[in-house]
Amino acid sequence: MLAALVDGGVYVPTDDEGSVLFFQGEHGEPMLPGYVSEDCCAELLPQAGASVHCDSMRLMDILKQTGVAVMAVYSRKGWARVPAPLMAQTMSHRGRQAAGERLKLTRTTHPVAVALLEALARRVPEFPAVRTVWVSHARWLETGNEHLMLHVAVDEPLPSASANGMMELLMGEDVPLTEEDPRVGMLAMNTVDHADAIAEVEAMGLDTVRRA
């Protein structure tokens, strides 16, 4: 289920004004609902105004921006509770698939990508566990969704505190985004467990920042 969520995304319900709907968990905590299909959302939540397909990067954006830490993923057969850290870890572990046929990575001269490269040259030395960062334009072949992407090779277990900390500084201080800018995703890969995926990304000829 987690693999399907990360690879294919879900449909998030919205109200009549286009705002995302949130549920309340059994202990009062907010949860972001997601449905496996548009029809499933319409059937199980008829009060929703509409539903919007969100890939895994967009889901993580919503969770981060709202401070919500849990997703509730629904199908006609039931539902599952998915903590945000577990989804992030699954995204990291599926790095090889993301670097293959499902996700097309190319070089880009977008101003945000250029700014990220300049900031990474300063930030990477601050995080000894970060070995290499590749910056690319990413396009999901199944959905056509596009964004900028950082693939980060780290010498530590996942989820990577170093990669996450570096990302927070990059986006919070160095390259703050406007509403017109493309989204920026990050996928950490362990240098031992994901050696094949790292080799695939390395062979793509992307813009690269390496630890000295």
VODONU-131601 format. One line per 10 residues: number of its first residue (from 1); their letters; for each residue x, y, z of N, C-alpha, C. Coordinates in steps of 0.02 Angstrom, whole numbers, padded with zeros to 5 digits, always signed. Each point is the difference from the previous one (the first is absolute). Layout:
N
NUM) a) X,Y,Z,X,Y,Z,X,Y,Z | ...;
end
This chain:
212
1) mlaalvdggv) +00041,-00060,+00000,-00041,+00060,+00000,+00043,+00063,+00000 | +00054,-00001,+00041,+00044,+00058,+00003,+00034,+00012,-00068 | +00021,-00055,-00032,+00032,+00006,-00065,-00048,+00031,-00051 | -00063,-00023,+00001,-00050,+00027,-00046,-00012,+00074,+00014 | -00001,+00019,+00064,-00011,+00069,+00020,+00057,+00044,-00027 | +00062,-00022,+00010,+00058,+00039,-00022,+00004,+00004,-00075 | -00014,-00056,-00035,+00007,-00002,-00073,-00057,+00035,-00036 | -00062,-00009,+00025,-00058,+00024,-00037,-00037,+00058,+00031 | +00014,+00016,+00064,-00036,+00054,+00033,-00072,-00019,+00016 | -00038,+00048,+00024,-00070,-00011,+00018,-00041,+00062,-00018;
11) yvptddegsv) -00066,-00006,+00008,-00045,+00056,-00013,-00019,+00031,+00067 | +00015,+00064,+00008,-00013,+00036,+00063,-00064,+00041,-00008 | -00047,-00008,+00047,-00064,+00036,-00007,+00007,+00074,+00016 | -00040,+00041,-00034,-00002,+00072,+00012,-00072,+00022,+00009 | -00008,+00060,+00030,-00068,+00027,+00008,-00018,+00039,-00063 | -00057,+00033,+00002,-00024,+00037,-00058,+00045,+00058,-00020 | +00040,+00024,+00048,+00046,+00056,-00015,+00069,-00025,-00021 | +00009,-00066,-00002,+00064,-00027,-00021,+00049,-00012,+00056 | -00020,+00010,+00062,+00045,-00011,+00057,+00000,-00074,+00019 | +00059,-00025,+00019,+00007,-00070,+00019,-00040,-00015,+00064;
21) lffqgehgep) -00035,-00057,-00001,-00037,-00021,+00060,+00045,-00043,+00044 | -00006,+00010,+00065,+00037,-00041,+00048,-00048,-00037,+00046 | +00020,-00059,+00022,-00039,-00039,+00047,+00030,+00005,+00070 | -00038,-00022,+00049,+00025,-00002,+00069,+00006,-00073,+00021 | +00059,-00019,+00026,+00012,-00068,+00021,-00034,-00016,+00066 | +00008,-00063,+00021,-00034,-00022,+00061,+00024,+00036,+00062 | +00060,+00028,-00002,+00026,+00036,+00057,-00002,+00076,-00011 | -00037,+00022,-00050,-00007,+00071,-00013,+00052,+00030,-00046 | +00047,-00041,-00023,+00053,+00026,-00043,-00025,+00009,-00071 | +00023,+00052,-00036,-00022,+00009,-00070,+00033,-00051,-00046;
31) mlpgyvsedc) -00036,-00022,-00051,+00026,-00047,-00049,-00017,+00025,-00070 | +00045,-00011,-00046,-00011,+00017,-00071,-00029,-00061,-00034 | -00062,+00003,-00025,-00030,-00058,-00033,+00021,-00005,-00073 | +00008,-00061,-00023,+00014,-00013,-00070,-00037,-00061,-00024 | -00023,+00000,-00062,-00040,-00055,-00027,+00034,-00029,-00061 | -00008,-00065,-00009,+00037,-00034,-00053,-00023,+00019,-00070 | -00060,+00028,-00006,-00025,+00022,-00065,-00049,+00056,+00010 | -00014,+00036,-00055,-00049,+00055,+00003,-00070,-00028,+00014 | -00016,-00057,-00031,-00065,-00030,+00012,-00008,-00023,+00072 | +00054,-00026,+00028,-00001,-00023,+00070,-00014,+00058,+00047;
41) caellpqaga) +00032,+00057,-00013,-00011,+00059,+00041,-00072,+00023,-00005 | -00026,+00002,-00061,-00069,+00023,-00009,-00050,-00047,+00034 | +00016,-00064,+00001,-00045,-00049,+00031,+00003,+00002,+00076 | +00061,+00003,+00027,+00008,-00004,+00073,-00007,+00067,+00035 | +00010,+00055,-00038,-00005,+00066,+00030,-00040,+00045,-00046 | -00065,-00013,-00007,-00041,+00038,-00048,-00006,+00074,+00017 | +00015,+00019,+00063,-00005,+00071,+00020,+00058,+00041,-00026 | +00052,-00032,-00026,+00057,+00038,-00026,-00020,+00036,-00064 | +00027,+00060,-00010,-00015,+00037,-00060,+00032,-00031,-00061 | +00061,-00026,+00008,+00038,-00030,-00054,+00058,-00038,+00031;
51) svhcdsmrlm) +00042,-00028,-00042,+00061,-00031,+00024,+00056,+00016,-00049 | +00061,+00005,+00026,+00058,+00020,-00040,+00053,-00055,+00006 | +00026,-00022,-00057,+00054,-00050,+00002,+00064,+00033,+00025 | +00032,-00031,+00049,+00063,+00025,+00028,+00051,-00056,-00002 | +00059,+00014,-00029,+00053,-00050,+00003,+00033,+00003,+00069 | +00048,-00043,+00012,+00030,-00005,+00067,+00035,+00064,+00021 | +00030,+00035,-00048,+00034,+00062,+00017,-00050,+00053,+00021 | -00056,+00004,-00035,-00051,+00049,+00018,-00030,-00018,+00068 | -00011,-00063,+00013,-00026,-00021,+00066,+00048,+00021,+00056 | +00065,-00010,-00011,+00048,+00020,+00051,+00001,+00075,+00009;
61) dilkqtgvav) -00009,+00037,-00055,-00005,+00073,+00004,-00058,+00021,+00045 | -00059,-00030,-00012,-00059,+00017,+00039,+00011,-00016,+00073 | +00027,-00058,+00015,+00012,-00020,+00069,+00049,+00048,+00034 | +00052,+00018,-00036,+00050,+00045,+00029,-00028,+00070,+00012 | -00037,+00026,-00049,-00026,+00068,+00005,-00054,+00007,+00053 | -00038,-00054,+00011,-00055,+00003,+00049,+00020,-00026,+00068 | +00057,-00034,+00005,+00020,-00029,+00064,-00037,-00064,+00018 | -00040,-00026,-00047,-00035,-00063,+00012,+00049,-00057,-00009 | -00002,-00048,+00046,+00052,-00053,+00001,-00025,-00068,-00023 | -00065,-00005,-00018,-00029,-00065,-00016,-00046,+00005,-00061;
71) mavysrkgwa) +00004,-00051,-00043,-00048,-00007,-00055,-00048,-00057,+00016 | -00060,+00004,-00026,-00048,-00055,+00003,-00017,-00018,-00072 | +00021,-00059,-00022,-00008,-00020,-00070,-00059,-00049,-00004 | -00049,+00017,-00043,-00062,-00037,-00004,-00008,-00036,-00067 | -00028,-00060,+00004,-00023,-00037,-00058,-00069,-00028,+00017 | -00032,-00033,-00047,-00065,-00029,+00014,+00004,-00058,+00049 | +00061,-00027,+00010,+00009,-00057,+00045,+00019,+00021,+00072 | +00012,+00064,+00010,+00019,+00023,+00067,+00048,+00058,-00004 | +00033,+00014,+00055,+00047,+00056,+00001,+00062,-00017,+00041 | +00053,+00039,-00011,+00063,-00011,+00036,+00027,+00067,+00024;
81) rvpaplmaqt) +00029,-00001,+00058,+00033,+00059,+00030,+00073,+00001,-00022 | +00023,+00055,-00029,+00069,+00004,-00025,+00034,+00061,+00030 | +00045,-00009,+00048,+00038,+00057,+00027,+00045,+00030,-00054 | +00008,+00066,+00001,+00041,+00033,-00050,+00072,-00026,-00002 | +00033,-00013,+00058,+00068,-00026,-00003,+00005,-00067,-00036 | -00053,-00043,+00007,+00001,-00064,-00034,-00005,+00009,-00075 | -00041,+00048,-00022,-00005,+00013,-00072,+00066,+00027,-00026 | +00032,+00045,+00038,+00065,+00027,-00022,+00052,-00055,-00004 | -00001,-00046,+00047,+00048,-00055,-00001,-00012,-00045,-00060 | -00063,-00014,-00016,-00017,-00040,-00058,+00023,+00034,-00065;
91) mshrgrqaag) -00008,+00065,-00003,+00024,+00037,-00059,+00075,-00009,-00008 | +00036,+00002,+00056,+00072,-00008,-00003,+00019,-00070,-00022 | -00033,-00051,+00027,+00016,-00069,-00016,-00017,-00018,-00072 | -00044,+00037,-00031,-00019,-00014,-00070,+00039,+00046,-00048 | +00058,+00021,+00022,+00040,+00045,-00041,+00018,-00028,-00068 | +00014,-00066,-00003,+00020,-00029,-00064,-00057,+00003,-00050 | -00060,-00016,+00022,-00057,+00002,-00045,-00013,+00071,-00022 | +00008,+00048,+00046,-00011,+00070,-00017,+00050,+00025,-00051 | +00060,-00030,+00000,+00052,+00020,-00047,-00007,-00035,-00067 | -00046,-00048,-00006,-00007,-00038,-00061,-00055,+00025,-00044;
101) erlkltrtth) -00040,-00046,-00026,-00047,+00018,-00052,-00060,+00040,+00024 | -00015,-00001,+00064,-00058,+00036,+00025,+00013,+00075,+00003 | +00061,+00020,+00011,+00018,+00070,+00010,+00055,+00020,-00048 | -00012,+00049,-00041,+00051,+00023,-00048,+00036,+00060,+00029 | +00066,-00006,+00008,+00041,+00054,+00029,+00043,+00030,-00055 | +00001,+00067,-00003,+00041,+00034,-00050,+00032,+00062,+00032 | +00053,+00023,-00032,+00032,+00062,+00023,-00047,+00059,-00013 | +00009,+00053,+00039,-00042,+00059,-00008,+00038,+00063,+00017 | -00016,+00054,-00034,+00030,+00065,+00015,-00050,+00046,+00034 | -00054,-00028,+00027,-00049,+00041,+00035,+00034,+00039,+00055;
111) pvavalleal) -00018,+00064,+00009,+00034,+00042,+00052,-00002,-00031,+00070 | -00053,-00036,+00017,-00002,-00032,+00066,+00052,-00055,+00004 | +00008,-00039,-00054,+00051,-00052,+00000,+00070,+00029,+00005 | +00012,+00055,-00035,+00066,+00033,+00004,+00013,+00025,+00071 | -00051,+00029,+00031,+00007,+00024,+00069,+00013,-00058,+00048 | -00034,-00056,-00012,+00011,-00059,+00042,+00072,-00025,-00005 | +00027,-00002,-00061,+00069,-00022,-00009,+00049,+00045,+00036 | -00012,+00065,-00004,+00044,+00047,+00034,-00004,-00008,+00076 | -00061,-00009,+00026,-00009,-00009,+00072,+00028,-00067,+00023 | -00007,-00052,-00040,+00026,-00066,+00019,+00076,+00001,+00005;
121) arrvpefpav) +00033,+00039,-00042,+00073,+00005,+00004,+00021,+00025,+00068 | -00041,+00042,+00032,+00015,+00024,+00067,-00024,-00048,+00055 | -00057,-00032,-00012,-00031,-00040,+00053,+00029,-00070,+00008 | +00018,-00032,-00055,+00022,-00070,+00004,+00058,-00010,+00050 | +00050,+00045,+00003,+00053,-00010,+00050,-00024,+00002,+00072 | -00059,+00029,+00013,-00026,+00004,+00067,-00030,-00066,+00023 | -00010,-00047,-00046,-00032,-00063,+00016,+00045,-00058,-00022 | +00044,-00023,+00044,+00049,-00052,-00019,-00030,-00064,-00027 | -00062,-00017,+00019,-00030,-00062,-00025,-00024,+00006,-00072 | -00006,+00062,-00025,-00022,+00010,-00069,+00060,-00006,-00046;
131) rtvwvsharw) -00001,-00049,-00045,+00057,-00012,-00044,-00009,+00037,-00067 | -00060,-00006,-00031,-00011,+00028,-00066,-00073,+00022,-00006 | -00011,+00055,-00037,-00068,+00023,-00014,-00005,+00012,-00076 | -00053,-00028,-00030,-00014,+00011,-00070,-00063,+00043,-00006 | +00001,+00051,-00042,-00056,+00046,-00010,-00028,-00012,-00070 | -00066,-00009,-00005,-00029,-00015,-00065,-00071,+00027,-00006 | -00024,+00000,-00063,-00071,+00009,-00013,-00030,-00070,-00003 | -00053,-00011,+00038,-00031,-00066,+00004,-00069,+00001,-00030 | -00014,-00052,-00039,-00067,-00007,-00030,-00024,-00072,+00009 | -00056,-00008,+00035,-00030,-00066,+00009,-00034,-00020,-00065;
141) letgnehlml) +00021,-00057,-00028,-00025,-00019,-00066,-00073,-00020,+00001 | -00024,-00029,+00055,-00069,-00022,+00003,-00049,+00059,+00005 | +00018,+00050,+00040,-00047,+00055,+00014,+00017,+00064,-00036 | +00063,+00008,-00022,+00022,+00062,-00031,+00018,+00055,+00050 | -00005,-00015,+00065,+00018,+00050,+00051,+00074,+00016,-00005 | +00017,+00064,+00009,+00069,+00022,-00006,+00020,+00042,+00060 | +00063,-00005,+00019,+00027,+00041,+00054,+00076,-00005,-00003 | +00034,+00037,+00042,+00073,-00007,+00006,+00014,-00053,+00053 | +00057,-00033,-00007,+00015,-00057,+00043,+00072,+00001,+00024 | +00010,-00014,+00064,+00066,-00012,+00027,+00005,-00073,+00019;
151) hvavdeplps) +00047,-00036,-00031,+00018,-00067,+00023,+00062,+00007,+00043 | -00002,-00026,+00060,+00053,+00011,+00049,+00028,-00068,+00022 | +00065,-00012,-00012,+00034,-00060,+00024,+00029,+00014,+00069 | -00018,-00042,+00049,+00021,+00012,+00069,+00034,-00062,+00029 | +00048,+00012,+00045,+00035,-00054,+00035,-00031,-00011,+00069 | -00066,-00007,+00003,-00034,-00012,+00063,-00066,-00034,-00014 | -00030,-00033,+00051,-00064,-00035,-00011,-00055,+00049,-00018 | -00050,-00027,-00035,-00059,+00038,-00017,-00055,-00012,+00052 | -00043,+00051,+00012,+00000,+00067,-00030,+00060,+00040,+00023 | +00029,+00039,-00044,+00062,+00036,+00012,-00012,+00067,+00034;
161) asangmmell) +00024,+00006,+00061,-00006,+00064,+00036,+00042,+00053,-00035 | +00056,-00019,-00030,+00043,+00048,-00034,-00033,+00027,-00063 | -00028,-00044,-00040,-00034,+00022,-00062,-00060,+00043,+00017 | -00039,-00021,+00050,-00059,+00040,+00019,+00020,+00068,+00028 | +00052,+00001,+00041,+00023,+00063,+00029,+00027,+00047,-00053 | +00038,-00028,-00047,+00026,+00041,-00055,-00057,+00029,-00042 | -00051,-00042,-00013,-00057,+00022,-00040,-00037,+00057,+00036 | -00009,-00006,+00065,-00035,+00053,+00038,+00038,+00066,-00006 | +00066,-00002,+00006,+00039,+00062,-00006,-00003,+00028,-00071 | +00005,-00043,-00050,-00002,+00022,-00069,-00065,+00037,-00015;
171) mgedvpltee) -00057,-00032,+00017,-00064,+00028,-00018,-00023,+00053,+00049 | +00024,-00002,+00061,-00021,+00049,+00049,+00041,+00064,+00000 | +00064,-00005,-00019,+00044,+00057,+00004,+00032,+00020,-00067 | +00021,-00050,-00038,+00040,+00015,-00060,-00041,+00012,-00063 | -00051,-00042,-00011,-00039,+00004,-00062,-00074,-00003,+00016 | -00027,+00050,+00034,-00072,+00000,+00014,-00040,+00005,-00065 | -00053,-00039,-00004,-00039,-00003,-00062,-00060,+00046,+00002 | -00019,+00026,-00058,-00062,+00037,-00008,-00053,-00046,-00029 | -00061,+00024,-00004,-00054,-00041,-00028,+00012,-00016,-00074 | +00038,+00041,-00034,+00013,-00011,-00071,+00057,-00050,-00012;
181) dprvgmlamn) +00040,-00014,+00050,+00057,-00044,-00008,-00021,-00073,-00002 | +00040,-00042,-00033,-00015,-00072,+00002,+00014,-00029,+00070 | -00036,-00053,+00017,+00014,-00034,+00063,+00068,-00034,-00003 | +00028,-00012,+00058,+00065,-00033,+00004,-00007,-00061,+00045 | +00015,-00059,-00027,-00003,-00061,+00039,+00070,-00025,+00017 | +00004,-00044,+00049,+00064,-00027,+00020,-00007,-00075,+00013 | +00047,-00040,-00026,+00001,-00071,+00012,+00070,-00019,+00024 | +00004,-00024,+00063,+00064,-00021,+00028,+00012,-00073,-00016 | +00063,-00017,-00015,+00019,-00069,-00016,+00062,-00018,+00040 | -00003,-00057,+00034,+00058,-00023,+00039,+00053,-00028,-00047;
191) tvdhadaiae) +00063,+00019,+00011,+00053,-00019,-00046,+00014,-00074,-00003 | -00022,-00037,+00051,+00009,-00073,+00001,-00062,-00034,-00027 | -00058,+00015,+00030,-00062,-00035,-00019,-00024,+00018,-00069 | +00015,+00060,-00024,-00025,+00023,-00065,+00056,+00014,-00049 | +00052,-00041,+00003,+00057,+00011,-00044,-00020,-00004,-00074 | -00045,-00046,-00018,-00021,-00006,-00070,-00038,+00062,-00023 | -00045,+00025,+00044,-00038,+00059,-00017,+00046,+00061,-00007 | +00048,+00005,+00044,+00048,+00056,-00004,+00039,-00004,-00065 | +00020,-00060,-00020,+00037,-00008,-00063,-00044,+00021,-00059 | -00065,-00015,+00002,-00045,+00020,-00054,-00005,+00076,-00005;
201) veamgldtvr) -00008,+00032,+00058,-00005,+00073,-00001,+00066,+00031,-00022 | +00056,-00028,+00023,+00066,+00026,-00019,+00009,-00002,-00075 | -00027,-00051,-00033,+00010,-00009,-00071,-00043,+00047,-00043 | -00045,+00037,+00032,-00046,+00043,-00038,+00031,+00067,-00020 | +00058,+00016,+00026,+00033,+00063,-00018,-00034,+00062,+00027 | -00030,-00005,+00059,-00035,+00056,+00031,+00049,+00047,+00033 | -00022,+00062,+00013,+00041,+00047,+00039,+00011,-00029,+00069 | +00062,+00003,+00023,+00020,-00038,+00059,+00041,+00044,+00048 | -00012,-00008,+00064,+00041,+00031,+00052,+00026,-00057,+00044 | +00067,-00003,+00009,+00030,-00055,+00037,+00035,+00027,+00063;
211) ra) +00001,-00042,+00051,+00038,+00016,+00060,+00074,-00006,-00017 | +00038,+00049,+00021,+00072,+00000,-00015,+00034,-00058,+00034;
end
